[in-house]
Amino acid sequence: MIQAIGLTSNSRKELPPALDDVSFDAHAGHVTALLGAQGAGKTTALKLMLELQQGRGITYFRGRPLHRIAHPSREVGVMLGDVPGHPARTVRGQLRMVCAAVGVPVRRADEVLEVVGLVSLRDERLGTLSRGMDRRLGLACALLSDPHTLVLDDPTRGLAAREGHWLHGILRAHAQQGGTVLFTTDDPKEAAGVADRVVTLEKGRLVADQEATDFARTRLRPRVAVRSPYAARLGALLTKEARTGRRSVEVVREDGNRLSVYGSTCADVGETAFRHGILVHQLAEETGDMGPRSAPPGAEQGGDEQRPVETLAGDDLSPLPPPISVRPAPSPLRPLRYELRRAAGVGTGYLTAAAVLVASALLSVLLARIGHTPQARLLAAWPREFPLPPAALGAGLLGAIAFGDEFRHPALAVDRGTVPRRLGLLAAKLLVSAATGLLLAILTVGCDLEMLYLVYGRELTEVPEDWLALGASWLGLVVGCAWAGVLAAGIFRSTSAGLAAVLAVPILVVPLVQKAVEGPSVRTAAGFSLRLRELLLVQWPFGGGRYLAAGARVVVQPVGGALTLSLTALLCAYLLTTLRSRVR
């Protein structure tokens, strides 16, 4: 069950909090509706429960707060707003990536697609989905790991009546199997017809917590819906006749030449209109709401509100997804599989790499034409005027996208709605970004060599004598920039911040390091590898001492030292934010 206690959002300057001391329970085996007009605080309540928004209060899911649950996505299935995925990713690719994130077999994506009727749209891009299909995909993401609790924000928004009935059937079947269901709505009739218990919010406060039967008896009552071009005249006549006959009749004038008549019947209203020669376009009995509620722009208030019609993707829809065996323990490769699917799912990485290779090749040819550029910088396409070469900038951008793009389109929304700060996920991102950086660095040098050979011959393609130290410096620079982008984007939750951190190394940190070490040296690190070997009492195999010395020379260089310092600071900041979120 769900136990929400004292949910209160932070104050908004002079305005009262959007949610003020709200407490309620949602029991297992039941469907609970969180009812309220637009702005009543329904979505804010869900975000506070899922720890996606700052505030006060606590929520227990089967006796534990969400941050104390080892795998939240296996306990709670969440659907908030639109599908939070990259618009260029396919429907099937999004689900397969989420499968890797939550640790379920990828075949589960095809099973859930069949359940929600999206098989025919599995190759469509997320950016092309209609609102109703987007709702279906959000439900598919929530059902992937077969969670015990479903938390859905206005799940029937954008669905036709038939699709809405189908979704209500899924919620009811999930509850009948012992699960907990909590959904928000602004339609009192939907809440009374679907839920077992209705929790009503008004202006951020809890105003009622009732069984559905009590809610229907106290909140809903029958009425006669009338449409007529002479609604004002008909309303006045109905009020006059009720007053004359001393009958309790209430006539409410609504938009669109519509009347809602409480306490009367279709026969009485029709006879009155006939006697006075008033044209009537609609006359129907329906169940109405006693209080006003908000309607979307362009929609009319009342019981027969029509929702946008969506074309069904499948006619035969199952009441529940097929059973699944979730692995009890996380696999070390799960974050790596997720990261590989995330990186390969859109074309941003491929386009960035292609742009880097083309820019480097053209720049190396131009630098060779101008002259006065050392061979090492020529092969890296790195003019002295540039803070970083194109390959390092491209690697930093790809690293920044690894986290920053997720905060724009949170792919892990089923796991508490945001990208979690987990060391396993960080290690996977660092590993993938390092591999990407190494590949980009090698391809850049290869393309530059090939272009120089084609344009100028073998004169500029000779391998430098100190290729080992230069190669280590080059690879270390590109990989370090990629890591800086990953860490900075993870800390500041922005791709731009990640790229800014990469540019800050040569522009800000390098001058500070140079200023700190400038002046005559009184100590040197000569013989470092020899003394280290003596300390460990081992012989370095395969010339390991030479590689160690080359690595030490990279670190003591201004750019290498500044990059090492920046990476250390970013990693410490990331670890501190991770520990802080876990302690909370």
C-alpha positions as CSV (number, residue, x, y, z in Angstrom):
1,M,0.0,0.0,0.0
2,I,0.9,3.7,-0.2
3,Q,1.0,5.9,2.9
4,A,1.5,9.6,2.1
5,I,2.0,11.7,5.3
6,G,2.2,15.5,5.5
7,L,3.0,16.2,1.8
8,T,3.8,19.9,1.6
9,S,5.5,21.7,-1.2
10,N,7.9,24.6,-0.7
11,S,6.4,28.1,-0.5
12,R,6.3,30.2,-3.7
13,K,7.3,33.7,-2.6
14,E,4.0,35.5,-1.5
15,L,1.9,32.6,-2.8
16,P,0.8,29.7,-0.6
17,P,2.3,26.3,-1.3
18,A,0.9,24.3,-4.1
19,L,0.3,21.4,-1.7
20,D,-0.3,21.9,2.1
21,D,-0.2,19.1,4.6
22,V,-1.9,16.4,2.5
23,S,-2.1,12.8,4.0
24,F,-3.9,9.8,2.6
25,D,-3.6,6.0,2.0
26,A,-3.9,3.9,-1.1
27,H,-4.5,0.3,-0.2
28,A,-3.3,-2.8,-2.0
29,G,-6.0,-4.5,-4.1
30,H,-7.8,-1.2,-4.6
31,V,-7.8,1.6,-7.2
32,T,-7.4,5.1,-5.6
33,A,-8.3,8.2,-7.5
34,L,-6.7,11.6,-6.7
35,L,-9.3,14.0,-7.8
36,G,-9.0,17.8,-8.3
37,A,-9.4,20.6,-10.8
38,Q,-6.4,22.0,-12.7
39,G,-4.0,23.6,-10.2
40,A,-5.4,21.6,-7.2
41,G,-2.0,20.0,-6.6
42,K,-2.4,16.5,-8.0
43,T,0.8,16.4,-10.0
44,T,2.7,18.1,-7.2
45,A,1.5,15.4,-4.8
46,L,2.8,12.7,-7.1
47,K,6.2,14.4,-7.5
48,L,6.6,14.8,-3.8
49,M,5.7,11.1,-3.3
50,L,8.2,10.0,-5.9
51,E,10.9,12.4,-4.4
52,L,11.1,14.4,-7.7
53,Q,10.4,17.8,-6.0
54,Q,11.6,19.5,-2.9
55,G,9.2,19.7,0.0
56,R,8.2,18.2,3.3
57,G,6.5,15.0,4.2
58,I,7.2,11.3,3.5
59,T,5.6,8.5,1.5
60,Y,5.9,4.8,2.3
61,F,5.6,2.2,-0.4
62,R,4.8,-1.1,1.4
63,G,6.5,0.3,4.5
64,R,9.6,1.9,2.9
65,P,10.3,5.3,1.5
66,L,11.3,5.3,-2.2
67,H,15.0,6.2,-1.5
68,R,15.3,3.2,0.7
69,I,14.1,0.7,-2.0
70,A,17.0,-0.9,-3.8
71,H,15.2,-1.0,-7.2
72,P,12.4,1.5,-7.2
73,S,11.4,0.8,-10.8
74,R,10.5,-2.8,-9.8
75,E,8.3,-1.6,-7.0
76,V,6.6,1.5,-8.6
77,G,5.6,1.9,-12.2
78,V,5.3,5.6,-13.0
79,M,3.7,7.6,-15.8
80,L,4.1,11.4,-15.5
81,G,3.3,13.6,-18.5
82,D,4.6,12.8,-21.9
83,V,7.0,9.9,-22.6
84,P,10.4,11.3,-21.5
85,G,12.5,10.0,-24.3
86,H,14.7,11.5,-27.1
87,P,12.3,12.4,-29.9
88,A,14.6,10.7,-32.5
89,R,14.5,7.3,-30.7
90,T,12.0,4.6,-31.9
91,V,9.2,3.2,-29.8
92,R,10.9,-0.2,-29.6
93,G,14.3,1.3,-29.0
94,Q,13.0,3.3,-26.1
95,L,11.4,0.3,-24.5
96,R,14.5,-1.9,-25.0
97,M,16.7,0.8,-23.5
98,V,14.4,1.0,-20.5
99,C,14.5,-2.8,-20.2
100,A,18.3,-2.6,-19.9
101,A,17.9,0.1,-17.3
102,V,15.5,-1.7,-15.0
103,G,17.1,-5.1,-15.5
104,V,14.5,-7.1,-17.4
105,P,15.0,-9.2,-20.6
106,V,14.7,-7.2,-23.8
107,R,12.0,-9.5,-25.1
108,R,9.8,-7.8,-22.5
109,A,9.6,-4.8,-24.8
110,D,7.9,-6.7,-27.6
111,E,5.5,-8.4,-25.1
112,V,4.4,-5.0,-23.6
113,L,4.1,-3.5,-27.1
114,E,1.6,-6.1,-28.0
115,V,-0.3,-5.6,-24.8
116,V,-0.7,-1.8,-25.3
117,G,-1.4,-2.2,-29.0
118,L,1.7,-0.4,-30.4
119,V,3.1,-3.3,-32.4
120,S,2.4,-1.5,-35.7
121,L,4.1,1.6,-34.4
122,R,7.2,0.1,-32.9
123,D,9.5,1.6,-35.6
124,E,8.0,5.1,-35.3
125,R,10.0,8.0,-33.7
126,L,8.8,9.3,-30.4
127,G,8.6,12.8,-31.8
128,T,5.9,11.7,-34.3
129,L,3.5,10.0,-31.8
130,S,0.1,11.5,-31.2
131,R,-1.0,12.2,-27.7
132,G,-3.0,9.0,-27.3
133,M,-0.2,6.8,-28.6
134,D,2.2,8.7,-26.3
135,R,-0.1,7.7,-23.4
136,R,0.0,4.1,-24.4
137,L,3.8,4.1,-24.6
138,G,4.0,5.7,-21.1
139,L,1.8,2.9,-19.8
140,A,4.1,0.4,-21.5
141,C,7.1,1.9,-19.7
142,A,5.3,1.7,-16.4
143,L,4.4,-2.0,-16.9
144,L,7.8,-3.2,-18.1
145,S,9.1,-4.6,-14.8
146,D,5.6,-5.8,-13.6
147,P,5.7,-3.5,-10.5
148,H,3.5,-3.9,-7.5
149,T,2.4,-0.2,-7.5
150,L,1.2,1.9,-10.4
151,V,1.3,5.7,-10.1
152,L,-0.3,7.4,-13.1
153,D,-0.9,11.1,-13.8
154,D,-4.1,11.6,-15.7
155,P,-3.7,8.4,-17.7
156,T,-6.8,8.8,-19.9
157,R,-5.8,12.2,-21.2
158,G,-5.9,12.1,-25.0
159,L,-7.6,8.7,-25.2
160,A,-10.9,8.0,-26.8
161,A,-13.7,6.5,-24.8
162,R,-13.0,2.9,-25.9
163,E,-9.3,3.2,-25.1
164,G,-10.2,4.8,-21.7
165,H,-12.4,1.8,-20.9
166,W,-9.6,-0.5,-21.9
167,L,-7.1,1.3,-19.6
168,H,-9.5,1.3,-16.7
169,G,-9.7,-2.5,-17.2
170,I,-6.0,-2.8,-16.9
171,L,-6.0,-0.8,-13.7
172,R,-8.8,-2.9,-12.2
173,A,-7.1,-6.1,-13.2
174,H,-3.9,-5.0,-11.7
175,A,-5.6,-4.2,-8.4
176,Q,-7.5,-7.5,-8.4
177,Q,-4.2,-9.3,-8.5
178,G,-3.1,-7.6,-5.3
179,G,-1.4,-4.5,-6.7
180,T,-1.8,-0.9,-5.7
181,V,-3.1,1.7,-8.2
182,L,-3.1,5.5,-7.7
183,F,-4.1,7.8,-10.6
184,T,-5.1,11.4,-10.9
185,T,-8.1,12.8,-12.7
186,D,-10.1,16.0,-12.9
187,D,-13.3,14.1,-13.9
188,P,-15.5,13.2,-10.9
189,K,-17.5,10.7,-12.9
190,E,-14.3,8.9,-14.0
191,A,-13.2,8.8,-10.3
192,A,-16.5,7.4,-9.1
193,G,-16.8,4.9,-11.9
194,V,-13.3,3.5,-11.8
195,A,-11.9,3.9,-8.3
196,D,-12.6,2.2,-5.0
197,R,-11.6,5.3,-3.1
198,V,-11.6,8.9,-4.1
199,V,-9.2,11.5,-2.5
200,T,-10.3,15.0,-3.4
201,L,-7.9,18.0,-3.4
202,E,-8.9,21.6,-3.7
203,K,-6.3,24.5,-3.9
204,G,-3.6,22.3,-2.5
205,R,-5.6,21.0,0.5
206,L,-7.3,17.7,1.2
207,V,-11.1,18.3,1.3
208,A,-12.4,14.7,1.2
209,D,-11.2,11.1,1.5
210,Q,-14.2,8.8,0.7
211,E,-15.2,5.4,-0.5
212,A,-16.4,5.6,-4.1
213,T,-20.0,4.9,-3.2
214,D,-20.1,7.7,-0.6
215,F,-18.4,10.0,-3.1
216,A,-21.0,9.3,-5.8
217,R,-23.8,9.8,-3.3
218,T,-22.6,13.1,-1.9
219,R,-20.8,14.6,-4.9
220,L,-22.7,13.5,-8.0
221,R,-26.4,13.8,-8.8
222,P,-28.6,13.3,-12.0
223,R,-29.3,16.2,-14.3
224,V,-30.8,17.0,-17.6
225,A,-28.4,18.4,-20.3
226,V,-30.1,20.8,-22.7
227,R,-28.7,22.5,-25.8
228,S,-30.8,25.3,-27.4
229,P,-30.1,28.5,-29.3
230,Y,-32.6,30.0,-26.9
231,A,-31.0,28.7,-23.7
232,A,-31.3,31.9,-21.7
233,R,-35.1,32.1,-22.4
234,L,-35.7,28.4,-21.7
235,G,-33.7,28.7,-18.4
236,A,-35.8,31.6,-17.3
237,L,-39.0,29.7,-18.1
238,L,-37.9,26.6,-16.2
239,T,-37.0,28.7,-13.2
240,K,-40.3,30.5,-13.3
241,E,-42.4,27.3,-13.5
242,A,-40.4,25.7,-10.7
243,R,-41.0,28.7,-8.5
244,T,-44.7,28.7,-9.3
245,G,-45.0,24.9,-8.7
246,R,-42.8,25.2,-5.6
247,R,-40.5,22.5,-6.9
248,S,-36.7,22.4,-6.1
249,V,-35.2,22.8,-9.6
250,E,-31.8,24.4,-10.2
251,V,-30.9,25.7,-13.7
252,V,-27.2,26.3,-14.4
253,R,-26.2,28.2,-17.6
254,E,-23.1,26.9,-19.2
255,D,-21.0,27.7,-22.3
256,G,-22.2,26.9,-25.8
257,N,-25.9,27.6,-25.3
258,R,-26.1,24.8,-22.9
259,L,-28.2,24.3,-19.7
260,S,-27.8,21.9,-16.9
261,V,-31.1,21.3,-15.1
262,Y,-31.0,19.7,-11.7
263,G,-34.1,18.3,-10.0
264,S,-36.2,17.8,-13.2
265,T,-36.7,15.2,-16.0
266,C,-36.3,15.2,-19.7
267,A,-40.1,15.0,-20.0
268,D,-40.8,18.1,-17.9
269,V,-38.1,20.1,-19.7
270,G,-39.3,18.9,-23.2
271,E,-42.9,19.8,-22.4
272,T,-41.9,23.3,-21.3
273,A,-39.9,23.9,-24.5
274,F,-42.8,22.6,-26.6
275,R,-45.4,24.8,-25.0
276,H,-43.4,27.9,-25.6
277,G,-42.1,26.9,-29.1
278,I,-38.4,26.8,-28.1
279,L,-36.1,24.8,-30.4
280,V,-34.1,22.2,-28.6
281,H,-31.0,20.6,-30.1
282,Q,-30.2,18.2,-27.3
283,L,-32.1,16.8,-24.4
284,A,-30.5,14.0,-22.3
285,E,-30.3,12.7,-18.8
286,E,-26.8,12.3,-17.4
287,T,-24.9,12.3,-14.1
288,G,-23.4,15.7,-13.3
289,D,-20.9,17.1,-10.9
290,M,-22.1,19.2,-8.0
291,G,-19.1,21.5,-8.1
292,P,-17.3,23.2,-10.9
293,R,-14.3,21.7,-12.5
294,S,-11.8,22.9,-15.1
295,A,-12.0,21.9,-18.7
296,P,-9.2,22.0,-21.3
297,P,-9.2,24.9,-23.7
298,G,-11.9,24.5,-26.3
299,A,-13.8,21.8,-24.3
300,E,-17.1,22.4,-22.7
301,Q,-17.9,21.6,-19.2
302,G,-20.4,18.9,-18.4
303,G,-20.9,15.2,-18.1
304,D,-20.7,14.4,-21.8
305,E,-17.3,15.9,-22.4
306,Q,-15.8,14.4,-25.6
307,R,-12.1,13.5,-25.5
308,P,-9.9,13.7,-28.6
309,V,-10.3,10.6,-30.8
310,E,-7.2,8.6,-31.5
311,T,-6.9,5.7,-34.0
312,L,-6.5,2.4,-32.3
313,A,-3.3,0.6,-33.1
314,G,-4.7,-2.8,-32.0
315,D,-8.2,-4.1,-31.7
316,D,-7.6,-7.0,-29.3
317,L,-6.0,-5.7,-26.1
318,S,-5.1,-7.9,-23.2
319,P,-6.2,-6.9,-19.7
320,L,-2.8,-7.4,-18.2
321,P,0.8,-7.8,-19.5
322,P,2.1,-11.4,-19.5
323,P,3.9,-12.6,-16.3
324,I,7.7,-12.0,-16.1
325,S,10.5,-13.3,-13.9
326,V,12.5,-10.3,-12.7
327,R,16.1,-11.1,-11.8
328,P,16.5,-10.8,-8.0
329,A,20.0,-9.3,-8.1
330,P,21.4,-6.5,-10.4
331,S,23.8,-7.6,-13.1
332,P,27.1,-5.7,-13.3
333,L,26.5,-5.5,-17.1
334,R,23.0,-3.9,-16.8
335,P,24.2,-0.3,-16.7
336,L,26.7,-1.0,-19.5
337,R,23.9,-2.5,-21.7
338,Y,21.7,0.5,-21.0
339,E,24.5,2.9,-21.8
340,L,25.3,1.2,-25.1
341,R,21.6,1.2,-26.1
342,R,21.4,4.9,-25.1
343,A,24.4,5.9,-27.1
344,A,23.6,3.9,-30.2
345,G,19.9,4.7,-30.3
346,V,20.1,8.2,-31.9
347,G,22.3,9.7,-34.6
348,T,23.8,12.5,-32.5
349,G,27.0,10.6,-31.7
350,Y,27.6,9.5,-35.3
351,L,27.0,13.0,-36.6
352,T,29.4,14.5,-34.0
353,A,32.1,12.0,-34.8
354,A,31.7,12.6,-38.6
355,A,31.9,16.4,-38.1
356,V,35.1,16.0,-35.9
357,L,36.8,13.8,-38.6
358,V,36.0,16.2,-41.4
359,A,37.0,19.3,-39.5
360,S,40.3,17.7,-38.3
361,A,41.2,16.5,-41.8
362,L,40.5,20.0,-43.4
363,L,42.3,21.8,-40.5
364,S,45.4,19.6,-40.8
365,V,45.6,20.3,-44.6
366,L,45.2,24.0,-43.9
367,L,47.9,24.0,-41.2
368,A,50.3,22.1,-43.5
369,R,49.7,24.7,-46.2
370,I,50.4,27.6,-43.8
371,G,53.5,25.9,-42.3
372,H,55.2,26.6,-39.0
373,T,53.2,23.8,-37.2
374,P,55.0,21.0,-35.4
375,Q,54.4,17.5,-36.7
376,A,52.6,16.4,-33.5
377,R,50.1,19.2,-33.6
378,L,49.7,18.8,-37.4
379,L,48.6,15.1,-36.9
380,A,46.2,16.2,-34.2
381,A,44.9,19.2,-36.2
382,W,45.6,21.4,-33.2
383,P,46.5,25.0,-34.0
384,R,48.3,26.9,-31.2
385,E,45.5,29.5,-31.2
386,F,42.9,26.9,-30.3
387,P,42.4,25.8,-26.7
388,L,41.6,22.2,-27.7
389,P,41.7,20.2,-30.9
390,P,38.4,19.2,-32.6
391,A,38.8,15.6,-31.5
392,A,39.0,16.6,-27.8
393,L,36.0,19.0,-28.2
394,G,34.0,16.3,-29.9
395,A,34.8,13.8,-27.2
396,G,33.9,16.3,-24.5
397,L,30.6,17.0,-26.2
398,L,29.7,13.3,-26.5
399,G,30.6,12.8,-22.9
400,A,28.4,15.8,-21.9
401,I,25.5,14.3,-23.9
402,A,25.8,11.0,-22.0
403,F,24.3,12.7,-19.0
404,G,23.0,16.0,-20.1
405,D,20.7,14.6,-22.8
406,E,19.0,12.3,-20.2
407,F,18.1,15.3,-18.0
408,R,16.4,16.9,-21.0
409,H,14.7,13.6,-22.0
410,P,15.0,11.3,-18.9
411,A,15.3,7.9,-20.3
412,L,15.1,6.4,-16.8
413,A,11.8,8.0,-15.9
414,V,10.4,4.6,-14.8
415,D,13.1,4.6,-12.1
416,R,11.8,7.5,-10.0
417,G,11.5,9.8,-13.0
418,T,15.1,11.0,-13.1
419,V,18.5,9.7,-13.9
420,P,19.7,8.1,-10.7
421,R,23.2,9.0,-9.3
422,R,24.6,5.5,-9.2
423,L,28.2,4.6,-9.3
424,G,27.5,1.6,-11.6
425,L,25.8,3.9,-14.1
426,L,28.7,6.4,-13.8
427,A,31.2,3.6,-14.4
428,A,29.4,2.5,-17.5
429,K,29.2,6.0,-18.9
430,L,32.9,6.6,-18.2
431,L,33.8,3.3,-19.9
432,V,31.7,3.9,-22.9
433,S,32.9,7.5,-23.2
434,A,36.5,6.4,-22.9
435,A,36.1,3.8,-25.6
436,T,34.4,6.4,-27.8
437,G,37.2,8.9,-27.1
438,L,40.0,6.4,-27.9
439,L,38.3,5.4,-31.1
440,L,37.8,9.1,-32.1
441,A,41.4,9.9,-31.3
442,I,42.8,7.0,-33.4
443,L,40.4,7.7,-36.3
444,T,41.4,11.4,-36.2
445,V,45.1,10.7,-36.5
446,G,44.5,8.1,-39.2
447,C,42.3,10.5,-41.3
448,D,44.7,13.3,-40.9
449,L,47.6,11.1,-42.0
450,E,45.7,9.9,-45.0
451,M,44.7,13.5,-46.0
452,L,48.2,14.8,-45.6
453,Y,49.5,11.9,-47.7
454,L,47.0,12.4,-50.5
455,V,47.6,16.2,-50.7
456,Y,51.4,16.5,-49.9
457,G,52.8,13.0,-50.2
458,R,55.0,11.2,-47.6
459,E,56.9,14.3,-46.5
460,L,54.4,15.1,-43.7
461,T,53.4,11.5,-42.7
462,E,56.6,10.4,-40.9
463,V,56.1,9.0,-37.4
464,P,57.8,11.1,-34.7
465,E,60.6,9.5,-32.7
466,D,58.9,10.1,-29.4
467,W,55.6,8.7,-30.7
468,L,55.0,6.8,-27.4
469,A,54.9,9.9,-25.2
470,L,53.0,11.9,-27.8
471,G,50.5,9.1,-28.3
472,A,49.9,8.7,-24.6
473,S,49.4,12.5,-24.2
474,W,47.0,12.5,-27.2
475,L,44.9,9.6,-25.9
476,G,44.9,10.9,-22.4
477,L,43.8,14.4,-23.6
478,V,40.8,13.1,-25.6
479,V,39.7,10.5,-22.9
480,G,40.1,13.1,-20.2
481,C,37.9,15.6,-22.0
482,A,35.3,13.0,-22.5
483,W,35.3,12.1,-18.8
484,A,35.2,15.8,-17.9
485,G,32.1,16.2,-20.0
486,V,30.4,13.2,-18.4
487,L,31.1,14.2,-14.8
488,A,30.2,17.9,-15.3
489,A,26.9,17.1,-17.0
490,G,26.1,14.6,-14.3
491,I,26.7,17.2,-11.6
492,F,25.1,20.2,-13.2
493,R,22.4,18.2,-15.2
494,S,23.1,20.0,-18.4
495,T,24.9,19.3,-21.7
496,S,26.0,22.9,-21.9
497,A,27.6,22.8,-18.5
498,G,29.5,19.6,-19.4
499,L,30.9,21.2,-22.5
500,A,31.7,24.4,-20.6
501,A,33.7,22.3,-18.1
502,V,35.8,20.8,-20.9
503,L,36.6,24.3,-22.3
504,A,37.4,25.6,-18.8
505,V,40.4,23.3,-18.6
506,P,42.6,25.0,-21.2
507,I,41.1,28.5,-20.7
508,L,41.0,28.8,-16.9
509,V,42.8,25.8,-15.2
510,V,45.9,25.6,-17.4
511,P,46.9,29.3,-16.8
512,L,46.4,28.8,-13.0
513,V,48.6,25.6,-13.1
514,Q,51.3,27.4,-15.1
515,K,51.3,30.3,-12.7
516,A,51.6,27.9,-9.8
517,V,54.6,26.1,-11.2
518,E,56.4,29.0,-13.0
519,G,59.8,29.9,-11.8
520,P,63.1,28.0,-11.4
521,S,62.6,24.3,-10.4
522,V,64.4,23.2,-7.3
523,R,63.2,19.6,-7.5
524,T,62.8,17.2,-10.4
525,A,61.1,13.9,-10.9
526,A,63.9,12.3,-12.8
527,G,64.3,8.6,-12.0
528,F,60.7,8.3,-10.8
529,S,60.0,4.9,-12.5
530,L,63.3,3.4,-11.2
531,R,62.6,4.5,-7.6
532,L,59.1,3.1,-7.8
533,R,60.4,-0.2,-9.1
534,E,62.9,-0.3,-6.2
535,L,60.0,0.4,-3.8
536,L,57.8,-2.4,-5.1
537,L,60.8,-4.8,-5.5
538,V,59.5,-6.0,-8.9
539,Q,60.7,-5.9,-12.4
540,W,58.4,-4.1,-14.8
541,P,57.5,-6.6,-17.6
542,F,57.3,-5.6,-21.3
543,G,59.1,-2.3,-20.7
544,G,56.4,-1.2,-18.2
545,G,58.8,1.4,-16.6
546,R,59.0,3.2,-19.9
547,Y,55.2,3.4,-20.1
548,L,55.0,4.6,-16.5
549,A,57.5,7.3,-17.2
550,A,55.6,8.4,-20.3
551,G,52.4,8.6,-18.2
552,A,54.2,10.7,-15.5
553,R,55.4,13.1,-18.1
554,V,51.9,13.5,-19.4
555,V,50.6,14.4,-15.9
556,V,53.3,16.9,-15.2
557,Q,52.6,18.8,-18.4
558,P,50.4,21.9,-17.9
559,V,47.4,20.6,-19.9
560,G,47.8,17.1,-18.4
561,G,48.1,18.4,-14.9
562,A,45.2,20.8,-15.3
563,L,43.0,18.0,-16.8
564,T,43.9,15.7,-14.0
565,L,43.1,18.3,-11.4
566,S,39.7,19.1,-13.0
567,L,38.8,15.4,-13.3
568,T,39.6,14.9,-9.6
569,A,37.5,17.8,-8.5
570,L,34.6,16.8,-10.7
571,L,34.7,13.2,-9.5
572,C,34.8,14.3,-5.8
573,A,31.8,16.6,-6.4
574,Y,29.9,13.8,-8.1
575,L,30.6,11.4,-5.2
576,L,29.5,14.0,-2.7
577,T,26.2,14.7,-4.5
578,T,25.7,10.9,-4.7
579,L,26.3,10.4,-1.0
580,R,24.1,13.4,-0.2
581,S,21.2,11.9,-2.2
582,R,21.6,8.5,-0.5
583,V,21.7,10.0,3.0
584,R,18.5,12.0,2.2
